[in-house]
Amino acid sequence: MNNSSLLPNLPASGAAALGAEDQRRIREMVTYLTSGSTTEALTNALPLGTDREMVDAVAELCELDHGGVLIIPPSVEAATAHLRALGLQPSTPIASTVVRDRLSRRYRLPAEALDVRVVHAPVAADSSRAVTVFCAPPGLPAPVARSERLSGHETHVAVRLRGDADQPLAWVYDLLAQQVRGLVADGGGYNPLLGKGGRTVMYFRSEGRTWHAWPRRLAVVADGHHEQLLQEHLTASTDAQPPWSYGARGGHGTRNAASPARPPAGLGAWPNAGPDCWLDGVDGGADAEDRRLLQLLTGAWVTQALRTMVALDLADHLARGPLTCLELADRSGARPDLLHRLLRALCHPWVGALQAAGKGAFALTGLGWRLTREHPASMRHTALLYGDLFYLSWSALVEGVLDGAQPFTTLFGQGVGEYLARHPRQGAVFDGARAEETQAFADLAAVVDLGPARTLVDVGGGNGELLCHLLEAYPLLDARLLDRSRAIGTARVNLSSRGLLPRTTLVTGSVTEPRSIPRGADVYVLTRILHDWDDDTCLEILRGIREAAADDSTLLIIERPLPSDFTHPSVAALTDLHMLVTHAGGGERTNAQYRALLERAGWTVADERPLTLDMTVALACPTVTDPGTTSSLPVGLYKYAR
Ligand SMILES: C[S@@+](CC[C@H](N)C(=O)[O-])C[C@H]1O[C@@H](n2cnc3c(N)ncnc32)[C@H](O)[C@@H]1O
């Protein structure tokens, strides 16, 4: 419905004319209000994923009233002249204290210097819908103007309680405030000058943007002064932590709007806002979005800085105490002037691996310690793996997504397993990284009690790190580890160094070859194996284990399931993309997809329990048909569940 081009792009008429961007904003909003329905406006303004029934319930009681945009005109007159030129009938401009106070708080500018004016104009002679144009005062500091241009913070759509609604405003308010997940109270106010008896307006916002790239902001307006409800709303606004921060602090409305702190003595008053003006910083401000975007786009720089820190053993050199750049250069062999630039970047808040320790020395931060060899939860190999082999593979993601050319194979001419087998140094880094991640599974024993088990098979057990945890936790357990010969070699060294080799049989074979799989164990473990393979191969693996298992065996599957909610903070959506890059046919699956695969292979999932780092352990039992009934009953259900 993006037909904003239907309205004319008016020629600028001299110095007083509205700028093209402001014209575009008004045109876009007028078009939206002219052709869109209330339901559509609500769907756009409420949080993504809000139930359709909820939208319909609100639309039954309310109708689209106005849409607001903030512009930065050369003068208020230029704005009204423009609205008239569009054939609209603008109201007399009045002061907008709500938007004035919001701008004042957002940028820590003195409110009295911000003369924001608001003009309403019905979008057609017979329309009850109006475009509401907030005019920022001329001479706004350039970074503030730019921030408002980029963010469109004030853009919103508003619905009004219908005159014939069979429910009061409080009912609609409760519906929105209490039943719509992710909606946050965002200030409001009462304007006695509007309509008959004034008007109450209450703003809500939620995360994300509409398809116009507007913020998701909804105002609910009603004739009259709904004092108590408004007060509750403003209190909620004061308490609410915004889902994203744009620098606003405290209340959002006119009533509870504490005046921003006056500029410290000696600072010039706005428009020369001085350092009190909140123009930058990680927490919000004019260039917060630029910084965030730049941080995302330069993530690879940080990856490489950390990888280099590890590759030069800087973390290990600093493990004994702070060192100067010259001392580190001496120990690492790096050129001091260039090394200094790396050390400085590693201190930057976006990295935070080092800190200045005085007298020209550098020291490790807590995060930097994690890159030393001696840290019990070291991520040293992970820094090397993600900064080298896998880093290079990601550079072919475009081709991978476009035409399915598997990125790792495209770059290295062979699959990961084959490559690692031929490159022992990279193989050792890979094994080390897997071992570091496996330490996160130490909490497996907290959710699964393998006390009753005597035999366990780790299918595709890699370097045996998980097995070491389990054998140490359960002294009566004997294990078998099945993997390719390269991994078996590493596992032998690992298990042997911890005195666990006598309790382990190492089996060289293939997970896809049923005959390789040791038979009749109490427990089978599949950790981060299924996500390497496509569905058909997963079925082969699972059927092979089912064939080898006894009817009362239990299968533990550890994976990182994909949440169905796309905004869930689990890293699974990203590791899924990583699987696309590194493993042909591999990828993360939802719990439901894992369950379906297991069922097809003769397993029934009895339970799924969360582990650290968004991983889950699923407990599955062979599906055995009870001869007495026609139903399939999982045998050994919950045998090992805590
Ligand atoms: C992602 S690693 C997981 C290792 C271990 N389970 C863990 O979570 O740390 C995948 C493992 O599958 C092994 N693998 C790959 N293809 C295999 C095959 N056809 N047969 C046996 N093991 C295989 C690899 O050698 C590697 O150890």
The ligand as an SDF file (V2000), in Angstrom:
LIG
                    3D

 27 29  0  0  0  0  0  0  0  0999 V2000
   30.6720  -31.1670   16.0320 C   0  0  0  0  0  0  0  0  0  0  0  0
   31.7070  -32.4460   16.4520 S   0  0  0  0  0  0  0  0  0  0  0  0
   30.9540  -33.0100   17.9600 C   0  0  0  0  0  0  0  0  0  0  0  0
   31.8810  -33.7610   18.8280 C   0  0  0  0  0  0  0  0  0  0  0  0
   31.3600  -34.0420   20.2120 C   0  0  0  0  0  0  0  0  0  0  0  0
   30.1760  -34.8620   20.1660 N   0  0  0  0  0  0  0  0  0  0  0  0
   31.1180  -32.7360   20.9360 C   0  0  0  0  0  0  0  0  0  0  0  0
   29.9730  -32.3430   21.1040 O   0  0  0  0  0  0  0  0  0  0  0  0
   32.0960  -32.1140   21.3230 O   0  0  0  0  0  0  0  0  0  0  0  0
   31.2400  -33.7090   15.2910 C   0  0  0  0  0  0  0  0  0  0  0  0
   31.9800  -34.9980   15.4750 C   0  0  0  0  0  0  0  0  0  0  0  0
   31.4530  -35.9440   14.5620 O   0  0  0  0  0  0  0  0  0  0  0  0
   32.5400  -36.6860   14.0530 C   0  0  0  0  0  0  0  0  0  0  0  0
   32.1430  -37.2920   12.7720 N   0  0  0  0  0  0  0  0  0  0  0  0
   31.8740  -36.6660   11.6190 C   0  0  0  0  0  0  0  0  0  0  0  0
   31.5040  -37.5690   10.7000 N   0  0  0  0  0  0  0  0  0  0  0  0
   31.5420  -38.7670   11.2890 C   0  0  0  0  0  0  0  0  0  0  0  0
   31.2400  -40.0770   10.8630 C   0  0  0  0  0  0  0  0  0  0  0  0
   30.8050  -40.3450    9.6350 N   0  0  0  0  0  0  0  0  0  0  0  0
   31.3870  -41.0830   11.7700 N   0  0  0  0  0  0  0  0  0  0  0  0
   31.8270  -40.8430   13.0190 C   0  0  0  0  0  0  0  0  0  0  0  0
   32.0810  -39.6030   13.4880 N   0  0  0  0  0  0  0  0  0  0  0  0
   31.9460  -38.5960   12.6290 C   0  0  0  0  0  0  0  0  0  0  0  0
   33.6490  -35.6820   13.9340 C   0  0  0  0  0  0  0  0  0  0  0  0
   34.9080  -36.3380   13.8830 O   0  0  0  0  0  0  0  0  0  0  0  0
   33.4600  -34.8790   15.2070 C   0  0  0  0  0  0  0  0  0  0  0  0
   34.1790  -35.4280   16.2580 O   0  0  0  0  0  0  0  0  0  0  0  0
  1  2  1  0
  2  3  1  0
  2 10  1  0
  3  4  1  0
  4  5  1  0
  5  6  1  0
  5  7  1  0
  7  8  2  0
  7  9  1  0
 10 11  1  0
 11 12  1  0
 11 26  1  0
 12 13  1  0
 13 14  1  0
 13 24  1  0
 14 15  1  0
 14 23  1  0
 15 16  2  0
 16 17  1  0
 17 18  1  0
 17 23  2  0
 18 19  1  0
 18 20  2  0
 20 21  1  0
 21 22  2  0
 22 23  1  0
 24 25  1  0
 24 26  1  0
 26 27  1  0
M  CHG  2   2   1   9  -1
M  END
$$$$
